[in-house]
Amino acid sequence: MASIRELHKQLVKKERSAVEITQEALDRIQALEPKLHSFLCVTAERALEQARAVDAKIAAGEEIGLLAGIPIGIKDNICTKGINTTCASRILENFVPPYEATVTQKLAAADAVMVGKTNLDEFAMGGSTETSAYGLTANPWDLSRVPGGSSGGSAAAVAAGECVISLGSDTGGSIRQPASFCGVVGIKPTYGLVSRYGLVAFASSLDQIGPFARSVEDAAILLQAIAGYDPKDSTSLKVSIPDYTAGLKPDLKPRGQLRIGIIKETFGEGLDSQVEQAITKALDQLQNLGAEIHVVSCPRFRYGLPSYYIIAPSEASANLARYDGVKYGYRAEEAENLMEMYTRTRASGFGAEVKRRIMLGTYALSAGYYDAYYLKAQKVRTLIKEDFERAFEQVHVLACPTAPTTAFKAGEKTADPLSMYLVDLMTIPVNLAGLPGISVPCGFDDNGLPIGLQLIGRPLREDQLFQVAYAYEQSTPWHLRTPQV
């Protein structure tokens, strides 16, 4: 499928209609979904109605924005008024939100066309989209492998051309890691840049909505549309949003002006040799494009994983307490009293991974353990943030692998939760520090599976991340490859 700008030009010149573009996406979804299962819900009628509205504007001579008529997939933990939002959980199987998330309101105002809601790990808890109550999503590059998670459906849908762009959410790497596994661009914005209003909460101090796209420019265009202050979100930042596409150019000149730091703690034991080779070549290419490359240290980087798996489950324990069978969602039948109804509802409504994290979080927050675990994890979080701040005194952008390996086989890690958690080793510290991070394709392994380069920026410097990612992307062929699904 063509880029946003290419499709926009075709629409403006009346070479194609929005209905034709939308129908092409819907036809591809229908053809591929039996194999991929990227979507939990396809909103064909609504999508065609939105497309017809765009065509009517063009026919009337009205000016349209870049996203008008562009097919987009929305992760199914983002509330859509009148359309099921399940979080891939049985407990929300029939939940239809009475309100719209801020990001989808903005997209509707921009005349983007929502083609459906994408699959995810249940309540965004997982790294492979295998914990979904409605079945796993396949990786378009190899159907026997996972697409990553939790936003695996959104990443796979873009990689396979079922939509041009999509939205995911990132709590500990849930945009960047599946972007790496599926060979697309994925960006986790600075915490507070994009409104979380309407995003079903997992870990409120970590969650952030962000874009998936086939190219850096498309990701920049989508972030431009959804970023900005929202009074409905108490964590939303009152900042001006720059034009993220303005600084995109094919090099990083003048030479030596931009400094990129390699985080040395992300290399060594546990990193796949082919991933390491691809990252090293990518850094060489960035140097050829005009960047200065330095080795920097973030000594507490490795402590991000244990800190995260105390903080995130603790916040999840509190956030998921609302699913009790009383107010909305699934309710267990034939309970003899209120307490039995609570316990039966949660026991049968939640999957194994969600239960595991609720129990971990409840334990960490319990009397006698709060100081020993949760408070200590928050202190380590502060130290990790300080490490990043010291690194950014030396360089403008940090670089490391997005994931330690390429996509693994479905079922390979489901019996070993700790092995699954290690998949997010490279991405979690960015969430703990509230920084922006982007994954851009940087090669393939011997099995033809994509590898992702992660670039990490200073707070609110998404523009700089896009500049570096774009220059690298335009000088390499990786983004031009598409899976033969």
N, C-alpha and C positions, 0 to 999 in steps of 0.2 A: 504494500500500500504506500502511496506517495506521502510526502511530508506535509505538514500543516500549510506552509507557504505555497507549495505546489498546488495543493487542493484549493486553497483560497484563490489563487490566480485562475484556476479552471472555473471556479464558481463565478467570479467577477466577470470573466470573459464569456460566460454562458456556454462554455465548452462541455460542461457537465452540470447536472443539477444536484442539489443536496439530497434529493430522494434517491437518485442513482448511486451516489456515494454511500448512503446509508444502507440501501438494499444490497450493495456489494458486500458490506461488512456483515449484514445479517445472513446473507447466503453463505459466507465463509464460516460464520459461527455454526450454522446448521450442518455444514459439511464436516467440520472438524470436531465439534463437541463430543460426538460418540467416542473419539479417541483421547481428547484432551481433558474435558470436563473443567474448563476454565471458569465457566459461569454457573451460578446457582439459579439465576433468574434472567431470562432474556425479555426485554421490554420492547418488542418489535412494534406494536401499535403506537406506543408513545413516541418511539424514535422516529417513525415515519411521519407522525403528526408534527413533531418538532422540525423535521426536515422540510415538510411542506410549508411551514411558517417562514423558514429561511428563504425558500424559493419565491414565496410571495413578496418578501421584502426586496429581493433582487429584481423581480418583475416590476415592482413599483418604483424602481430607481433609487431605493434607499441604500445607504452605505452600510456594509456589514463588517464586523470585526474578524480578526484572524481565526477565532475558534468557531465562528458560525458555520453550522453544517458539518462539523468534524465529529466523527464517531468516537465516543469515550466509554470506557468501562469504569465502574465505581465499586470499590471494595465493599463487601457486604457487612461491614461494621460501621458504615457511614449512613446516617438516617436519611431516608427518602420518603417524603410524605405520600401516603397512599400506596406505597410499594413495599413489599416484605423486606425487613432487615433482620436477618437471622443470626448474624455473627457465626454462621456455620455451626450452630448449637441447637439441640433438641429443645432446650428450655425457651428459645425464642422462635420456635418453628412457625408459629402463626402470627408473629408480631408485625403489625403494620403501623409505623410511626405516624402520629398526628401532626408532626412538624418536619421541617426540612433543615438539614445541616447547612451551615453558612457556606461551605465550599460548593455544595451542589446548587445553592441559590445563586451564587456568583456565576457558576457555569451556565445555568439556565438563562441568566441575564445576558451572558455572552453568546447565547444561541448555540451552544455546544449540544450535540445529540447523544443522549445517554442510551446505549444499546443494551445495557444490563448490569446486574450486580455480580461481582466476581467471587470465586471461592477463596477460602482462607483457612488457616488453622483456627480451631474453635476459640472464640474470643481473642484471636490474634496470639494465642499461646502455642508456639511451636516454630520449628525452623525448616519444615518440609511440606506443609499443607496436608500432612497425613492425619492430623488430629481432627479434621473436619468431620462433622457428624454425617455429612452427605457424600462422602467419598473423596478420594485424593485426586489431585490434578497431576497430569503427566507433563514432563518437560518436552517441549516441541523438538529439541535437538536429539532426544533419545527417550522414547515413550516408556522405557523401563526405569527411568530415573526421575527423581523429584525435581520440581521447579524451584525449590527453596521455599522459605516461608518467613513470616506468616502470610505475606501478600503474594503467594505463589500464583493464584488465579489471575491477578492483575498483570504480573510479569509475563506469564505464559501467553495471555491474550494478546499483548502487544507484540511479543516475539513472533507469534504465529500469524499476525496480521488480521486478527479478529476485530481489532479496533486500532485506531491510530495512536491513541494515548490512553492512559488510565490513571486512577488514583489508588494509592495504597496508604498504609499507615506504618510508622516505624517506631517501635518501642525499644528495641535493642539491636536493630539491623534488618528489620522486616521489609524494608524497601531495597536497601543496598545489596543484601545477600541474595535474594531472588533475582535482582537485576544482573548480578554476576553470574548466577547459575543459568540464566536464560539469555544472556548476551545482549541485554538492552541497557539503556541509561536509566538510573534511578537516583533521585536526590532526596535526602532527609534534610529539611530546612532547619535553620536556627529555631530553637524552642521559643514559641510565642509569635513567630512570623506568620504562621497560618492558623486561623481559628480552629479550635477543637470543638466548637459548639456543634452538636449533632454527631460527633464521633463517640461511639460507645466505648466507655473508659475501660482500659486494662490497668495501666499504671500512669496515673494522671501527671506525675512530674517528669515523665519520660516520653509519652505518646506525642507523635507529630504526624500530620498528614503531608504527603508529598507525591510528586509525579513519577510516572514511568513513561518512557518514549523511546523511539528507535534512534533518535539523534539528540545531541546536546541542545541544539536550537529549539527543537520541539518541547523539550523539558523546560527550557527557559521561558518559552511562551506560556506554557501551562502554569508554571509557578507564578508568573506575572499576574495571571488572572485570579488566582486563589489567595495570594498573599495580601496582608493588610490588617489594620486594626479592626477588632470586632468587640463592641461593648457587651455582647452576650458571653464573652469568654474572659474571665478575670485574669488569665495569664497572657492575654493578647498584648502585643507590644505596640505602642503608639510611635511608629516610625514611618518615614516616607519610603516608598518602594521605588527603587531605580529601574531604569529600562535594562532588563537583564540581557537583552540581545544587542545593545548598543556597542559593547566592547568586544564582540566576537570577531576575531581575526585569525588568520591561519598560522600565526607565529607568536612568539613571546618576546619580540624585540621592543625597545632596544636591549641588546644582549646584556645579561648580567643584572638587569634591573629587578627581575622577579626571582626570589629565592625559594626553593622547594626543599623541605627537610624529610629525609628518610627516617622513619621511626625504627631504630635498630632493634627494639624489643619485639618487633613483629616478624623478625626473621630468625631462623634456627630450627630447633626441634619442633615437629608437628606441622611444619609447612611443606606441602608437596613440592618436590623438586621442579616439576614443570611449571607450577604456579610461580615459584621463585624466579625461574628463568624468564618467564613472560614479564614479570614486574621489573626485573633488572633491565630488560630490553626497552620497556616503556620509559623508564627513567633516563636511559641513554638517549632516547628519542626526544624527551622533553629538554634535555641538555642541548641537543642539536638545534632545537627550536628557539633557544636563547635563554633558557632558565639556568640559574646556578643551582647545583645540587649539593646539599650538605647532609651529613649524618647527624641526627639529633637523638637525644635520649628522653624518654618519658618513663622513668623507672617504675612508676606505679601502674603502668598500662595493664600489666598482667593481672592486677588485682581487680580489674573492672568486672570480670566474670563472677567471682564470688560475691562481690558487693551487689551486683545487679540481681543475683538470685536470692538476695535477702530483701532488697528494696522493692523490686517489681512484684514478687509474690505478696509482700505485705500490703502494698497498695491494691493489688488485685483482690486480696481477702476482704478489704473494706469495700471496694467498688462492687464486687459481685454479691455482697450481702443482700442487695435489693431484690435478687431473684429468689423469691421465697414462695411463689405460687399464690400470693395474695393480690398484688396490684395488677400484674399483667404477665403474659407469657404462659408457659406450660404449668399445669397444676395436676399433681398426682390424685387419682380418685380413691375413694373408699378408705380415707384416713379417718380414724376414730376421734382424733382430737387435733388441735392446732399444731402442736409440736410434731406429731406424726406426719401431718400434712407437709410441714416444712422439710423434714428430713427425707421423706419419700420423694418429694418434688426435686430436691437438690441431688439426691442419690441417683435418680433415673434421668434427670434433665441434663446434668453435666457429664462430660466425658472424663476419661482417666487422667489426662494431662491437666485439665482445669482443676479437678479435685486435688491432684498432687500439689499444684501451686497454691491453692487455697489453704491446704493444710500446712505447707511450709510457711506461708505468710502469717497465718493465725498463730502458729507456734512462735515465730520471731517477734510477734507483737504481744505475746502473753506476759503476764506478770512474772517477774524474775528473769526474763530473757530479753526484754526490750533494750536495756542498756548493753547487754552482752552482744547482741546481734544487730538489731536495727540501727541503734544509735552509732555503733562502731562502723557499720557499713556507710552511714551518712558521712562520717568523718573521713573515711577512705575516699568517698566520692569527692569531697572537697580537695583532698590531696591530688587526686587524678586531674581535677580541673586546674590546680596550681601547676602541675607538670606541663599541661598544654599551654598555659599562659607563659611559662618560662621558655618553652619551645618557640612560641610565636614572637618572642623578643628577638630571635635569631633569623626566622624565616617567615614568609608570607603564607605558605601553604604546606601542609604535611601530606606525605604519601605513604601508602602501605598496601598490601593485598586486601581485597574486600573480604575474601574468605580463604581459609587455609587450604582448601581443596576445591575441586570442581564438583559438579552435581553427583551425588551418590545414588545408589540403587534404592528403589522403593522398598521399604521393609528392612533395610540394612541396619538402621539405628533405632528402630522403634522399641526394641527390647532393652536398650541401654540409654536411659534419659541423660546421663552425664555426658556420654559421647555426643548426643544430639545438642546439648547445651554448648559444647566446645565449638560448634560450627559458627557461633556468633562471637567468637573470641576477639576478632579484629574490629567489630562494629560497635559493640556495647559501650566502650569508653566514650565514644562520641555523644551518645545519648545522655550518659551520666553528666557530661560537661555542658550539655545543651548546645553543642556546636553544629554547624552545617557539614554534611558529608555527601559526596557524590560517588557513584560507581559507574565507570565507563569501560566498555569492552577493550581488552588489551591483548587478546590472543586466544588460542585454542590448544587443548592438550592432544595427546596422541589418539584419544577416543573421539575427537571432534567436538569436545565440550568446551563452552566458552569460559574464559578467565576474566575476572574484573579487577581493575585498578581503582583503589579508593583514594580520593583526594579529600582532605579535611581542611576546613577554612576557619578563620577567625569569626566571632559572632557577627552575623548580618553581612558577611562578605560573600554571599552567594554569587555576586557578580564576578568576583575574582575566581571562584571555583569554575564557573561557566567558561571564563576566558581560557583557563588552563586546559580544561577538559575539551573544549572546542578545538583549540590549536592541536592538541594531541589527536583527537578524532579525525580531523581533516587531513592529517599527515599519515594516516594508517588506513588499511583496508577493512579492519575488523567489523566496523558498523555496517558495511555493505553486504556482509554475508547474511543469508536468511535460512532458517531451517526448512528442510524439505519434508513437511509433515504429510 
